[in-house]
Amino acid sequence: MQVLFPRCAGLDVHRDTVAAAVRIQTGSGKAVTEVRTFTTTGGSLGMLADWLTECRVTIVGMESTGVYWKPVFHMLEDRFECWLLNATHVRNVPGRKTDVADAAWISDLVAHGLVRASFVPPKPQRDLRDLTRARRIVVEEKTREVQRLEKLMQDAGVKLTSVASKLLGVSGRAILEKMIEGEGSLEYLADQARGRLRSKIPQLQEALAGTFRSGHHGFLAAQLLARIDLCDEQIDELDHRIEVMIASFRQTVDRICTITGVGEVTATVLLAEVGLDMSRFPTAGHLASWAGICPGNNTSGGKRLSGRTRHGNKWLRTALTEAAHAAARSKDTYLASHHAQVRGRRGVLKAIGATRHDILIAYWHIIANNTVYQDLGGDWHARRRRDPERRRKNLVGEPEKLGYTVTVTPAA
C-alpha cells in the first residue's frame, strides 16, 4: 500500500497520559516505529512537541476523545499539521487494544491516508463558538428555572399562567414579588396587572386564590427568581462579548439575517459553528452532509436501507431547528410554502428537517457567493407546477418510459 506521509505520528490521548508513536518510512521501504508515553501537563506536552520536531514529523493524527484532545491539539497545531480523527474511523482490531498499540495503529492509518481529518475551526472561530455555546447553556438553564417556578406556583394552587400569557411578564413578575413579600389581598395582587391584562382582573383574582405561603413557597420562589436574574445578567454579558467579537463581520451577519426565520442569535451560531471558509465544503451538499442535515446513505445489495441522518453538530442542529420553526410560521415565503408542502406528505418532523436543510444551503450560497438571500415567493411551487416546459417533459416522459418514441410539434 502506498505511503503518503513517510514521517508521521499517532497519538492515543487520555486524561492524564498520551501515547505517541512516531512512524518513519526508511529508504529500503521498511517502517520504523518508536513509541513514548507523556503526561498531559503543559511541560510534558512541550517535551512531546520537541521530540516530534527532532523526529522531523510532518503530520500528527490523534483520536477525538471527549475534551482531552484539546490541550494536546492546541499545543501542537502551531508546529505541525494536526489531524483530529473520528473515533469510529480508527477503531483497532478487537483483542489488540492497548495505548501503545492504538498509537501505532493511528500512525499507520495516517501514513497510508486511510482516515480523514475532522473539521477543527481556527482559534478566533473556536473562541466565538465557546461563547455561543455558553450562551445556549445559560438560556437552557434559565428555561429550566422558569419551569421550576411554574411547577412551584401550581403546587401552591396559583393559576397565574391560566390567565396571563407569561409567568414572568411585567405583570406576572410584579404579582410574584408582592406575593413573596407576604401580600395576601387578592384585589391588591390583581391590581398589579399592566396593559391588556387589566381587563382580566376578575379572572386574576380567582386564579391567585391558592394556598401560597410566603414563608415556604415565597422563600423557594425568591431563590428561583434570583437564579433567573443571574441567568439574565450572564446572557447580557455574553451577548456583549459576542457583539464585540463579530464587529468585524457585521455586514456578513446582516446578510445571513436576510434568510427567512434567521435572527441575529442564529446567524451568530451559524458563523461560529460553520465559519466563513467555504473552501472546506466544495458544494452546499458537502456542508449539509458534514452537519448531518441530510438523509444518510445506506445501500446494500441494490436495496436502499434506512436513510436516518447522522448526529452531526448538535449545536448547529438546535439553532437550525429554531430557525426552521420560525420560517414555517412566516407568511408568503418560499420556506413556509416548502414546509407546508412537505408537511402534507411526510409530517411535521420531516418538514422541519427539509426546512433546516434549505436554510443551511442558503447559508452556504450567501457566504460562498458573497450575496444576500433572495426569497422565491410563497407561490413558487405553484408556478413551478404550472410551468409549460415542465408539463411538456412530464407528458412526453410517460410514454417514453413504456418504449414509445414521442415527437412534439408546436401548434400552428
LODO-254080 format. One record per residue: residue in three letters; x negated, y negated, z negated of N, C-alpha, C in turn. Coordinates in steps of 0.2 Angstrom, whole numbers, plus 5000, padded with zeros to 4 digits. Layout:
// LODO-254080
ALAXYZXYZXYZ;...
// end
This chain:
// LODO-254080
MET499650065000500050005000499649945000;GLN499849895004499449835005499349794998;VAL498749764996498649724991498749654993;LEU499149614990499249544992498849504987;PHE498749524981498349474976497849524973;PRO497249514976496649564973496449544966;ARG496649484963496449464957497049434953;CYS497349474949498049454946498049484939;ALA498549464935498549484928499349494927;GLY499449544922500149564920500149554912;LEU500649524910500749504903501349534900;ASP501249574895501849604891501949564885;VAL502449524884502449474879502949494874;HIS502749484868503149494862503149434857;ARG503449444851503549384847502849364844;ASP502449414842501849404839501249424843;THR501249464848500749484852500849484859;VAL500349474863500449484871499849524873;ALA500049574877499549624880499449594887;ALA498849584889498649554895498249614899;ALA498449624905498049674909497849634916;VAL497149634916496849594922496649654927;ARG496949644933496849694939496449664944;ILE495849694946495349664951495249724956;GLN495449704962495349744968494649744971;THR494249794970493549784972493449794980;GLY492849784982492749794990492849864992;SER492749914988492749984990493550004990;GLY493949964988494649974988494950004982;LYS494450014977494650034970494849984966;ALA495449994962495649944957495349954950;VAL495149904947494849904940495349864936;THR495549894930496049854926495749854919;GLU495749794916495549784909496049754905;VAL496249784899496749764895496549734888;ARG496749684886496649654880497249624877;THR497249624870497849604866497649544862;PHE498149494863498049424859498649414855;THR498549374850499149344847499449294850;THR500049264848500449214852500349144849;THR499849144844499749074842499349034847;GLY499348964846499148924851498348934852;GLY497948944847497248954848497149024852;SER497449074850497449134854497649134861;LEU498149094862498349094869497849054873;GLY497549004870496948964873496349014875;MET496249064871495749114872495949154878;LEU496649174878496849214884496749174890;ALA496949114890496849074897496149074899;ASP495649064894494949064895494749124898;TRP494949184896494749254898495049264905;LEU495649234907495949244913495549204918;THR495249144916494849104920494249134922;GLU493949164917493249204918493349254923;CYS493949294923494049344927494249324934;ARG494349254935494549224941495149244944;VAL495649254939496349274941496649214944;THR497049234950497449184953498149174952;ILE498449234950499149234948499249274942;VAL499749254938499949294932500649304932;GLY500849364931501549384930501749414923;MET502349394921502549404914503249424914;GLU503549464910504249484909504549434905;SER505149414907505549364903505949404897;THR505649394891505849424885506149374880;GLY506749364880507049314876506749244877;VAL506549214872506249144872505449154871;TYR505249214870504549224868504049214874;TRP504349214880503849204886503749124886;LYS504149084884504049014885503348984883;PRO503148994876502448964874501948994879;VAL501949054881501449084885501449054892;PHE502049044895502149014901501848944901;HIS502048904896501848834896501148824895;MET500848874891500048864890499748884897;LEU499948924901499648944907499848914913;GLU500448884914500648864920500248804923;ASP499848764919499448714922498748744925;ARG498548804923497948834926498048884931;PHE498648914931498748974935499448974938;GLU499549014944500149014947500549074942;CYS501049054939501349094934502049124937;TRP502149184937502749214939503149244933;LEU503749214932504249244927504649304931;LEU504649364928504949414931505549444927;ASN506049454931506649484928506549554925;ALA506749564919506649624915506849684919;THR507449684922507749744926507249754932;HIS506849714934506449724940505849754939;VAL505649754933504949784931504949844926;ARG505549874926505649924921505149984923;ASN504850014918504250064919504650134919;VAL504250184921504450254921504550274914;PRO505150304913505350324906504850374903;GLY504650364897504250414894503550384894;ARG503350334897502750304898502650234895;LYS503050214890503150144888502750134882;THR502150094883501850054878501649984880;ASP501449944876501249874878500749874883;VAL500249914882499649924887499849944894;ALA500249994894500550024900500949974904;ASP501449944900501849894903501449834906;ALA500949814903500549754905500149784912;ALA499949844912499549864918500049874924;TRP500649904922501249914927501449844930;ILE501449794926501649724929501149704933;SER500449714931499949684936499949724942;ASP500149794942500149824949500749804953;LEU501349784950501849764954501749694957;VAL501349654953501249584956500649594961;ALA500149634960499649644965499949664972;HIS500449704972500749734978501349694981;GLY501549634977502049594979502749634979;LEU502849674974503449714973503949684969;VAL503849624966504349584962504349514965;ARG504849484963504949414965504949364958;ALA504749314959504649264953505349234952;SER505549224946506149194944506049114945;PHE506649084946506549004946506448974939;VAL505848944939505748904932505648834934;PRO506048794932506048724934505448684932;PRO505248624935504648594932504848564925;LYS504348534922504448514915504948454914;PRO504948404918505548354917506248384918;GLN506348424922506948464923507048504917;ARG506548534914506648584908506848534902;ASP506548474902506748434896507448414897;LEU507748394903508348374904508848434903;ARG508648494905509048554903509148564896;ASP508648554892508648564885509148514882;LEU509148454884509648404882510348424883;THR510548444890511148454892511448524888;ARG511048564887511248624884511348614876;ALA510948574873511048554866511748514866;ARG511848474871512548434871513148484871;ARG513048534875513548584876513648624870;ILE513148644866513248674860513548634855;VAL513348564854513748524849514448514851;VAL514648504857515348504859515748564857;GLU515448624859515748684857515848684849;GLU515348664845515348664838515948614836;LYS515948564839516548514837517248544838;THR517248574844517948604846518048664840;ARG517648704838517748744833517948714826;GLU517648664825517848624818518548594819;VAL518748574825519448544826519948604825;GLN519748664828520148714827520248744820;ARG519748734816519748754809520148704805;LEU520148644807520548594804521348604806;GLU521448614812522148634814522448694810;LYS521948744809522148804805522348784798;LEU521948744795522048714788522648684788;MET522848644792523448604792524048654793;GLN524048704797524548754797524648794791;ASP524048804788524048844781524448794776;ALA524348734776524748684772525448664774;GLY525648694780526348684782526448614785;VAL525848584787525848524791525948534798;LYS526448514801526548524809526448464813;LEU525848434811525748364815525648374822;THR525348434825525248444832525948464835;SER526448474832527048494835527448434837;VAL527148374835527448304837526948264840;ALA526348264838525848224841525448264846;SER525248234852524848274857524148294854;LYS523848254850523148274847523148274840;LEU522848314837522748314829522348254827;LEU521848244831521348184829521348124834;GLY521948114836522048054839522047994834;VAL522147934837522147874832522647884827;SER523247904828523747914823523647974819;GLY523448024822523348084818522748074813;ARG522248044815521648034810521847984805;ALA522247934806522547884801522947924796;ILE523347964798523848004794523448054789;LEU522948094792522548134789522148104783;GLU521848044785521448014780521847994774;LYS522447964775522947944769523148014765;MET523248064769523348124765522848154761;ILE522148144763521648164759521548114753;GLU521748054754521648004748522248024743;GLY522648064745523148084740523848054741;GLU523948014746524647984748525148044749;GLY525748034746526248084747526848064750;SER526948004751527547974753527647984761;LEU528148024763528148044770528347984774;GLU528747934771528847874775528247834776;TYR527847824771527147794772526747824777;LEU526647894776526247934781526447924788;ALA527147934789527347924796527347854799;ASP527247804794527247734797526547724799;GLN526047764798525347764801525347774808;ALA525847794811525847814818525747754823;ARG525447764828525247704833525547724840;GLY525647664844525847674851526547714851;ARG526547754856527147784858527347834853;LEU526947854848527147904843527547874838;ARG527647804838528047774833528847784835;SER528947804841529647824842529847884840;LYS529347924837529547994834529447994826;ILE529447934823529347934816529847984812;PRO530447984814530848034810530648104811;GLN530448124817530148194818529448204814;LEU529048144814528448154810528548164803;GLN529048134800529248144793529348214791;GLU529748244796529948314795529348354796;ALA528948344801528348384802527848384796;LEU527748324792527248314787527548344780;ALA528148364780528448384774528148464773;GLY527548464771527248534770527048544762;THR526548584761526348594754525648574754;PHE525448514757524748494757524548464750;ARG524048494747523748474741523148434742;SER523048374740522448334741521848364737;GLY521948394731521448424728521148484731;HIS521548524735521248584738521148574746;HIS521748564749521748554756521348494758;GLY521448434754521148374756520348384755;PHE520148414750519448424750519148464756;LEU519448514758519248554764519348514770;ALA519848474771519948434777519448374777;ALA519248354771518748294771518048324774;GLN517848384772517248414774517248434782;LEU517848454784517848464791517848404795;LEU518148344793518148284796517448254796;ALA517048264791516348244790515948284796;ARG516048344796515648384801515848364808;ILE516448344809516748324816516348254818;ASP516348214813516048144814515348154815;LEU514948204812514248214813514148244820;CYS514648284823514548304830514648244834;ASP515148204833515248144837514548104838;GLU514248094832513648054832513048084836;GLN513048154835512548194839512648184846;ILE513248194848513448184855513248124858;ASP513448064854513248004857512447994858;GLU512148014853511348014853511148054859;LEU511348114860511148154866511348124873;ASP511948094873512148054879511747994881;HIS511447964875511047904877510347934879;ARG510147984876509448014878509548044885;ILE510048074887510148094894510148034899;GLU510547984897510647924901509947894903;VAL509447894898508847864899508447914904;MET508547984903508148024907508348024915;ILE508948014916509248014923509247944926;ALA509047894922509047824925508747824932;SER508147854933507847854940508247894945;PHE508747934943509147974948509847954948;ARG509947894946510647864945511047874952;GLN510747854957511047854964511247924966;THR510847974964510948044965511548064961;VAL511548054955512148074951512748044953;ASP512747974955513347944958513647984964;ARG513148004969513348044975513648114973;ILE513348144968513648204965514348204962;CYS514448144959515148124956515648114961;THR515448114968515948104973516348164974;ILE516048224972516348294973517048294969;THR517548314971518248314968518148354961;GLY518348334956518348364949517648364946;VAL517148334949516448324945516448264942;GLY516348254936516148194932515448194931;GLU515248134927514548124926514248184921;VAL514648204917514348264912514148324917;THR514648344921514548404925513948384930;ALA513948324933513448304938512748314934;THR512748294928512048294925511848374923;VAL512348414922512248484921511948514927;LEU512348494933512048524939511348504941;LEU511248444939510548414940510048454936;ALA510248464930509748494925509648574927;GLU510148604929510148674930509848694937;VAL510048654942509848674949509248634951;GLY509248564949508748524951508848484958;LEU508348454960508348414966507948444972;ASP507548504971507148534976507548584979;MET507848574985508248624988507848664993;SER507148654993506748694997506748764994;ARG506848774987506848844984507448884986;PHE507948844989508548884991508648864999;PRO508448905003508448895011509148875013;THR509648905010510348885013510748885006;ALA511348855007511848855002512048914999;GLY512048965004512149035001511649064996;HIS511049044998510549064993510649034986;LEU510848974986510948944979511548974976;ALA512048994979512649024977512449094974;SER512049124978511849194976511449194969;TRP510949144969510549134963510949114957;ALA511449074958511849054952512349104950;GLY512449164954512949214953513649184954;ILE513749134959514449114960514649134967;CYS514549204968514749234975514849304973;PRO515249344978515349414977514649454977;GLY514649504973514049544973514049584980;ASN513449614981513349654987513149724985;ASN513649774986513549844983513949884988;THR513549914993513749954998513350024998;SER513650074999513350144999513750195003;GLY513450225007513750275011514250245016;GLY514150185018514550155023515150125019;LYS515250135013515850105009515650045005;ARG516049995005515949935000516249954994;LEU515749954989515949964982516149904978;SER516149904972516349844968515949784969;GLY516249724971515849664973515849614967;ARG515849644961515849594955515249554955;THR515349484953514749444953514249454947;ARG513649434949513149444943513249394938;HIS512949404932513049354927512749284928;GLY512249274932511949214934511849164928;ASN511849104929511649054924512349034921;LYS512349054914513049044911513148964909;TRP512648924909512748854908513048824914;LEU512748844920512948814926513648844927;ARG513848904926514448934927515048894923;THR514848884917515348844912515548774915;ALA514948744917515148674920515548674926;LEU515348724931515748734937516448754936;THR516548794931517248814929517648754927;GLU517348714923517748654920517848604926;ALA517448594931517548554937518048584941;ALA518048654942518548684946519248674944;HIS519348684937520048674934520248594936;ALA519748554935519948484936520048474944;ALA519748504948519848494955520548524957;ALA520648584954521348614955521948574953;ARG521848524949522348484946522448414950;SER521948404955521948344959522448344964;LYS522648284967523148284972522848264979;ASP523148304984523048294991522248294992;THR521948344990521248354991521148424994;TYR520548434997520348505000520348554995;LEU519948534989519848584984520548614981;ALA520948564980521648584977522048624982;SER521948614988522348644993522048714994;HIS521348724994521048784994521148834988;HIS521148794982521348834976522048864976;ALA522548824979523248844979523248904984;GLN522948894990522948954995522749014992;VAL522149014989521849074986522249104980;ARG522449054976522849074970523549114972;GLY523849094978524449134980524249204982;ARG523649214985523549284987523149324982;ARG522649294978522249334974522349324966;GLY522649264964522749254957522349194955;VAL522449174949522149114946521349124946;LEU521149174943520449184942520049184948;LYS520249224953519949224960519949154963;ALA520449114962520549044965520049004961;ILE519949004955519448964951518748984953;GLY518649054955517949074957517849044964;ALA518349044968518249014975518048934975;THR518448904970518348834969517648814966;ARG517448854962516748844959516248854965;HIS516348904969515848914975515948854979;ASP516448824981516548764985516148704982;ILE516248694976515848634973515148644973;LEU514848704972514148724972513848714979;ILE514248734984514048724991514048654993;ALA514548614990514548544992513848514988;TYR513748534982513148504979512448514983;TRP512448574986511848594990511748544996;HIS512348534999512348495005512148415003;ILE512448394998512348324996511648314994;ILE511248364991510548354989510148364995;ALA510248414999509848435004509848385010;ASN510448355011510548315017510648235015;ASN510548225008510548155006511148125008;THR511748155007512348125009512848125003;VAL513448105004514048104999514548155001;TYR514948174997515448224998516048185002;GLN516248225007516748205012517348255011;ASP517848235008518448275007518848285014;LEU518948355015519348365022520048355021;GLY520348335016521048325015521448385013;GLY522048365010522448425007522748465013;ASP522848435019523148465024522648505029;TRP522048515027521548545031521748615033;HIS521948655029522148725030522748725035;ALA523248685034523748675039523548655046;ARG523148605046522848585053522448635056;ARG522148675052521648725055522148785058;ARG522648805054523148855057523448835063;ARG523648765064523948745070523448725076;ASP522848735075522348715080522448755086;PRO522548725092522748765098522148815100;GLU521548795100521048845101521048905097;ARG521148895091521148945086521648995087;ARG522248965089522849015090522749055097;ARG522349015102522249055108521749115107;LYS521249105103520749155101521149215097;ASN521549195093521949245089522349295094;LEU522749255098523149295103522849335108;VAL522249305110521849345115521549405112;GLY521349395105520949445102521349515101;GLU521949505099522349565098522349615103;PRO522549595110522549645115521849675117;GLU521349625116520649645117520449705112;LYS520649705106520549755101520849825104;LEU521349815107521649885110521349905116;GLY520849875119520549895125520749855131;TYR521149805131521349775137520849715138;THR520849695145520549635146521049575148;VAL520949525144521449465145521049405148;THR521449385153521249325156521749265155;VAL521549205153521949155151521849095156;THR522349075159522349025164522748965162;PRO522548905161522948845159523548835164;ALA524048815161524648795165524548735169;ALA524848735175524848685180525048625177;
// end
